[in-house]
């Protein structure tokens, strides 16, 4: 379900046949390999982290490397003072905003949690709030999705 939803909202096809998920009780969650820290976390939090990391995964699929290289460089030119950690989270947070747009209290909890993770996360959310998630997603689809439509992947 989540794979198809993420594919649908990003406009990117899912290129992995299988995704191994590791549930860990130490360190931070990360997307490759997909590892989610579940220690003391609520089901709602784990669901959010899963979605967050799966969006990262669809961005890093090798079939899209060239397209994303161009997109990341353009974002770097637009925001020259930002770290790559912030830049990677701008479109991701825009898609999170779209997913949770009908659940404002959950979105506020997500933002509050992410902002505890550090400056990169704080800045990415500030940009999404300032620029609007709709504008960021529109630009993402214009630059990335339109270039990726010819790619042959597993799911649509």
C-alpha positions in Angstrom: 0.0 0.0 0.0 2.6 2.6 1.0 4.8 1.8 -2.0 2.0 2.5 -4.4 1.0 5.6 -2.5 4.5 7.0 -2.5 4.9 6.2 -6.2 1.6 7.9 -7.0 2.3 11.1 -5.1 5.9 11.5 -6.3 5.1 10.4 -9.8 8.1 8.0 -9.8 7.9 4.3 -10.4 9.1 1.9 -7.8 12.2 0.2 -9.1 12.9 -2.3 -6.3 11.4 -5.7 -6.3 11.9 -6.3 -2.6 12.8 -4.0 0.3 14.3 -5.5 3.4 13.4 -3.7 6.6 15.5 -3.9 9.7 14.0 -3.0 13.0 16.7 -1.7 15.3 16.9 -0.5 18.9 19.9 1.7 18.6 21.0 4.7 16.4 18.9 6.7 14.0 16.6 5.3 11.4 17.9 5.4 7.8 16.9 4.4 4.3 19.7 2.3 2.9 19.5 -0.4 4.2 16.0 0.5 5.4 16.4 0.5 9.2 13.9 1.8 11.6 14.6 2.4 15.3 11.5 1.2 17.2 12.7 1.5 20.8 10.0 3.3 22.8 8.3 4.5 19.7 4.6 4.6 19.0 3.0 2.8 16.1 2.1 6.2 14.6 5.7 7.4 14.8 7.0 4.1 13.3 4.5 4.5 10.4 5.8 8.1 9.8 9.4 7.0 9.8 8.7 4.2 7.4 7.0 6.6 5.0 9.9 9.1 5.4 12.6 6.5 4.7 10.6 5.0 1.8 10.5 8.5 0.2 14.2 8.7 0.5 14.4 5.2 -1.1 12.4 6.1 -4.1 14.7 9.2 -4.5 17.9 7.1 -4.4 16.9 4.4 -6.8 19.7 4.0 -9.4 17.3 4.4 -12.3 16.9 8.0 -11.3 20.5 8.9 -10.4 21.1 11.3 -13.3 17.8 13.1 -13.0 18.3 13.6 -9.3 21.9 14.8 -9.8 20.5 17.6 -11.9 17.7 18.4 -9.4 19.9 18.4 -6.4 22.4 20.7 -8.2 19.6 23.1 -9.0 18.4 23.2 -5.4 22.0 23.8 -4.3 22.1 26.8 -6.7 18.8 28.1 -5.3 19.9 27.6 -1.7 23.7 27.9 -1.8 24.1 28.2 2.0 22.3 25.0 2.9 23.8 21.6 3.6 22.9 18.6 1.4 21.1 17.2 4.4 18.7 20.1 4.3 18.4 20.0 0.5 17.5 16.3 0.5 14.8 16.9 3.0 13.1 19.8 1.2 11.1 17.7 -1.4 10.8 14.9 1.1 9.1 17.2 3.7 6.9 18.7 1.0 5.6 15.1 0.2 5.2 14.5 3.9 3.1 17.7 4.1 1.0 16.4 1.3 0.5 13.0 2.8 -0.5 14.5 6.2 -2.3 17.6 4.8 -5.7 16.3 6.0 -4.3 15.5 9.5 -2.9 18.8 10.8 -2.3 17.6 14.3 -0.2 14.6 13.1 1.7 16.9 10.8 2.5 19.3 13.7 3.8 16.3 15.8 6.0 15.2 12.9 7.4 18.7 12.5 8.0 18.9 16.2 9.8 15.6 16.2 11.9 16.3 13.1 13.0 19.7 14.5 14.5 17.9 17.5 16.9 16.1 15.1 18.9 19.2 14.2 19.5 22.2 12.0 19.1 20.4 8.7 15.6 19.3 9.6 14.6 22.6 11.0 15.7 24.5 7.9 14.1 22.0 5.5 10.7 22.5 7.3 11.1 26.3 7.3 11.7 26.3 3.6 8.6 24.0 3.0 6.5 26.3 5.1 7.8 29.5 3.4 7.7 28.2 -0.2 4.6 26.0 0.2 4.6 22.2 -0.2 2.4 22.6 -3.3 5.0 24.8 -5.1 7.9 22.5 -4.2 6.0 19.4 -5.4 5.0 21.2 -8.6 8.6 22.1 -9.3 9.8 18.6 -8.4 7.3 17.0 -10.8 8.2 19.5 -13.5 12.0 18.7 -13.1 12.1 15.1 -11.9 8.9 13.3 -12.7 8.6 14.6 -16.2 12.2 13.4 -17.0 11.6 10.0 -15.3 8.4 8.9 -17.1 10.3 6.9 -19.7 12.0 4.8 -17.0 11.0 1.1 -16.9 10.4 0.0 -13.3 8.4 -2.5 -11.4 5.4 -0.6 -10.1 3.4 2.3 -11.4 
